Amino acid sequence: MTPIAAKNSKEAEKVISLKYPVVLVHGVYSHDRGKIKRFWGRIPAELEKNGIKVFFGNTDAWGDYESNAKILHETIDKVLQETKSEKVNIIAHSKGGLDSRYFIWKYDYGDKVASLTTISTPHHGAELADLIYKRKITHSKVAKKALIIYGELYGDTNPDLYNVNYQLTTDYMKKFNEDVWMDERVYYQSFYTVMKNSFDDLMFFYSYQYIKKTSGDNDGVVSECSAKWGSNITKIEGRISHAEIIDKKKRKISGIFIPDIYKKIVTDLSDKGF
C-alpha cells in the first residue's frame, strides 16, 4: 500500500498529457446530469484547466448495478464517439466504483477502459447497509413503496433504493467479488481516506462512531478495510471525510486543496501511458 500526501497549496496550472479522456462516476445521493448541481465540486473545472477532457457518468443516484451499468455503457460509447478515443479512464467515487466494476465485467469493456480508479468505494460492503438491512421495517411493503417514490422525486430514471441497500451489504459483496472479476486489460487502483474522529465532519458524527466500533478506521461511510481492494492501494493522508473527498465543501480540508488530489491521480495515469 502506498501512502499519498496531497499538496498543501494549489499547484500551478499545467497541461497534463493524458492519452484518454476521464469519465467521473458518482455514488449514491447525487446526479451529474442536466441542470442539477454538479457532484464533484471544483474538480472537473480544475482538471479541464490542466488540459484534461472530463465527462460525467450520468448514472442514477439510486440505481442498482445492472441499471447503472447500462447507463455507463451508453455514456462511455458516446464519449468514445465524441472524442474519437479508443479508451477512457474512469474515476469513480463510492458506489460508483462498484457500478463501474460491474459495467466493465458485464459488457466485457476491458478493451475500451484503460483504467478504473475507485475512491472511497465499499468494495467489501458497507456496515451501514448491513445495519439498515437488518431492520424489519426496511422490508415492509410500505417502506419499499416509499423508497421508490423518493427515488423518483429525486430525479432517477430507474430508482431501486431497497435493492441498492441490499447490494451494498457485506454478505452480498462477498458474492459480488467472487463473480465480478478484474479484467487484465484494465489498470485498477483504489484510493481511500479516513477521519481521525467524529468531529472532523459533523455530517458523519454518528455513522463514524458506529463504523469505528464495528470495523475500525473509516471516512464516515466506508471503512478502511472495505475500501482497500486490489493490488494498487493508496491511502490519501489527511482528515478527509467521505463527502469532502469529492470537494463538496469547496474549501481546503486539513490544508489540502482537494482538486490537487485528482490532478495527481491523472498525472500518474499519464505517466503510465493512459
C-alpha positions in Angstrom: 0.0 0.0 0.0 1.4 3.4 -1.0 0.5 6.5 1.1 0.0 9.8 -0.6 0.1 13.3 0.8 -1.7 15.9 -1.3 -0.2 19.3 -1.9 -1.0 21.9 0.7 -1.3 24.7 -1.9 -2.8 24.9 -5.3 -0.3 23.8 -7.9 0.5 26.0 -10.9 -1.8 25.1 -13.8 -0.1 23.0 -16.4 -1.1 20.8 -19.3 -1.3 17.1 -18.3 -0.9 14.9 -21.4 -3.4 12.3 -20.6 -3.9 9.9 -23.5 -7.6 9.1 -22.8 -10.4 11.2 -21.5 -11.7 11.0 -17.9 -15.2 9.9 -17.0 -16.3 10.8 -13.5 -18.8 8.3 -11.9 -20.6 9.4 -8.7 -22.1 7.2 -6.0 -25.5 7.4 -4.2 -27.3 10.5 -3.3 -26.4 12.7 -6.3 -26.7 13.4 -10.0 -24.3 14.9 -12.5 -26.6 15.4 -15.5 -28.8 18.2 -16.8 -29.1 21.3 -14.7 -28.8 19.5 -11.4 -25.9 20.8 -9.2 -22.6 19.2 -10.1 -21.5 16.5 -7.7 -17.7 16.9 -8.0 -17.2 20.5 -6.7 -14.3 22.3 -8.3 -12.6 19.1 -9.5 -13.9 19.0 -13.2 -13.0 22.6 -13.8 -9.6 22.2 -12.3 -8.9 19.1 -14.4 -10.0 20.9 -17.5 -7.7 23.8 -16.8 -4.9 21.3 -17.0 -6.0 20.1 -20.4 -8.0 17.0 -19.3 -11.2 16.1 -21.2 -13.8 15.4 -18.5 -17.1 13.8 -18.8 -19.8 12.6 -16.4 -21.2 9.1 -16.0 -24.9 10.2 -15.9 -25.8 7.3 -13.6 -28.8 7.3 -11.2 -28.3 8.2 -7.6 -30.3 5.2 -6.5 -29.9 2.8 -9.4 -28.7 -0.8 -8.9 -25.6 -2.2 -10.6 -27.5 -3.6 -13.6 -29.3 -0.4 -14.3 -26.3 1.9 -13.8 -24.0 -0.4 -15.8 -26.4 0.0 -18.7 -26.3 3.8 -18.4 -22.5 3.7 -18.2 -22.4 1.6 -21.4 -24.4 4.3 -23.2 -22.3 7.1 -21.7 -18.9 5.5 -22.5 -19.9 4.8 -26.1 -20.9 8.4 -26.6 -17.7 9.7 -25.1 -15.6 7.4 -27.3 -17.6 8.5 -30.3 -17.3 12.2 -29.5 -13.6 12.2 -28.6 -12.6 9.6 -31.3 -10.6 8.0 -28.5 -10.0 4.2 -28.2 -10.4 4.1 -24.4 -11.4 6.1 -21.3 -10.1 6.5 -17.8 -12.8 6.1 -15.2 -12.5 7.8 -11.8 -15.4 6.7 -9.5 -16.4 7.7 -6.0 -18.1 5.4 -3.5 -20.7 3.1 -5.1 -19.8 4.5 -8.5 -16.7 2.3 -8.2 -18.9 -0.8 -7.9 -21.1 0.3 -10.8 -18.0 0.8 -12.9 -16.5 -2.6 -12.0 -19.8 -4.3 -12.8 -20.1 -2.3 -16.1 -16.6 -3.4 -17.3 -17.3 -7.0 -16.4 -20.9 -7.2 -17.7 -20.2 -5.7 -21.1 -16.6 -7.0 -21.4 -15.3 -3.5 -21.9 -11.7 -4.1 -21.0 -10.6 -3.1 -24.4 -12.3 0.3 -24.0 -11.5 1.2 -20.4 -7.8 1.9 -19.8 -8.1 2.4 -16.1 -10.5 2.4 -13.2 -9.6 4.5 -10.2 -12.0 4.0 -7.2 -12.2 6.5 -4.4 -13.7 5.6 -1.0 -15.6 2.6 -2.6 -17.1 -0.1 -0.3 -15.5 -3.0 -2.2 -16.2 -5.4 0.6 -19.6 -4.0 1.6 -20.9 -1.2 3.8 -21.6 -1.7 7.5 -24.3 0.9 7.4 -26.1 -1.1 4.7 -25.9 -4.1 7.0 -27.5 -2.1 9.8 -30.4 -0.9 7.6 -31.0 -4.3 6.1 -31.3 -5.9 9.5 -34.2 -3.7 10.5 -37.7 -5.3 9.9 -39.3 -2.0 8.7 -36.8 -1.9 5.8 -38.5 -5.0 4.3 -42.1 -3.8 4.6 -44.2 -3.0 1.6 -44.8 0.5 2.8 -41.1 1.1 3.2 -40.3 -0.3 -0.3 -43.0 1.9 -1.9 -41.8 5.0 -0.1 -38.3 4.3 -1.2 -39.4 4.1 -4.9 -41.3 7.3 -4.6 -38.3 9.0 -3.0 -36.1 7.9 -5.8 -38.5 9.1 -8.5 -38.8 12.5 -6.7 -35.0 12.6 -6.6 -34.9 12.5 -10.4 -33.7 9.0 -11.1 -34.8 7.2 -14.3 -34.8 3.8 -12.6 -34.5 4.1 -8.8 -34.3 1.0 -6.6 -33.2 2.0 -3.1 -34.2 -1.2 -1.5 -32.1 -3.3 -3.9 -29.2 -0.8 -3.8 -29.0 -1.1 0.0 -29.0 -4.9 -0.3 -26.3 -4.9 -2.9 -24.1 -2.8 -0.6 -24.3 -5.3 2.3 -21.2 -7.2 3.2 -22.7 -10.6 2.5 -23.8 -9.5 -1.0 -20.4 -8.0 -1.7 -18.7 -11.3 -0.9 -20.6 -12.9 -3.8 -20.1 -9.9 -6.0 -16.3 -10.1 -5.6 -16.3 -13.8 -6.4 -18.3 -13.2 -9.6 -17.2 -9.8 -10.9 -13.6 -10.4 -11.7 -10.9 -7.9 -12.6 -10.2 -7.5 -16.3 -6.5 -8.0 -17.0 -6.7 -5.4 -19.8 -7.7 -2.7 -17.2 -5.4 -0.9 -14.7 -7.2 -0.9 -11.4 -6.4 1.2 -8.3 -8.2 2.1 -5.1 -7.9 5.2 -3.0 -9.4 5.9 0.3 -9.4 8.4 3.2 -10.2 8.2 7.0 -11.4 10.7 9.6 -9.5 10.9 12.8 -12.6 11.4 14.9 -16.3 12.1 14.6 -15.7 15.8 14.9 -13.8 16.0 11.6 -17.1 16.1 9.7 -20.3 16.5 11.8 -22.4 15.2 8.9 -21.0 11.8 9.8 -20.8 12.2 13.6 -22.8 9.1 14.4 -22.0 7.0 11.4 -18.3 7.4 12.0 -18.7 6.2 15.6 -20.8 3.2 14.6 -18.4 2.0 11.9 -15.4 2.7 14.1 -16.9 0.2 16.7 -17.7 -2.4 14.1 -14.8 -2.2 11.6 -12.3 0.4 12.7 -11.0 3.4 10.8 -13.4 4.9 8.3 -14.4 8.1 6.4 -17.9 8.3 8.0 -19.4 6.0 5.4 -16.9 3.5 4.2 -14.4 1.6 6.4 -10.8 1.4 5.6 -10.9 -2.4 5.4 -13.7 -2.2 2.8 -12.1 0.5 0.6 -8.8 -1.4 0.3 -9.1 -3.5 -2.8 -6.8 -4.8 -5.5 -3.0 -4.6 -5.6 -2.7 -0.9 -6.1 -4.0 0.7 -2.9 -3.4 4.3 -1.8 -4.3 6.0 1.4 -4.8 9.7 1.0 -3.4 11.4 4.1 -5.5 14.0 5.9 -8.6 14.1 8.0 -10.9 13.8 5.0 -14.5 12.5 5.1 -16.5 10.6 2.5 -18.1 13.8 1.2 -15.1 16.0 1.5 -13.0 13.9 -0.9 -15.3 14.9 -3.8 -14.9 18.6 -2.9 -18.4 19.0 -1.6 -17.4 21.9 0.7 -15.3 23.6 -1.9 -12.7 24.6 0.5 -9.4 23.2 1.8 -9.7 20.2 4.1 -6.8 19.8 6.6 -5.0 22.3 4.5 -5.5 20.3 1.3 -6.9 21.7 -1.9 -9.0 18.6 -2.9 -8.7 19.0 -6.7 -4.9 18.6 -6.3 -5.5 15.0 -5.3 -7.3 14.4 -8.6 -4.6 16.2 -10.6 -2.1 13.9 -9.0 -4.1 10.9 -10.0 -4.4 11.8 -13.6 -0.7 12.9 -13.7 0.2 9.4 -12.5 -2.1 7.8 -15.1 -0.5 9.9 -17.8 2.9 8.7 -16.7 1.6 5.1 -17.1 0.6 5.9 -20.7 -3.1 6.2 -20.1 
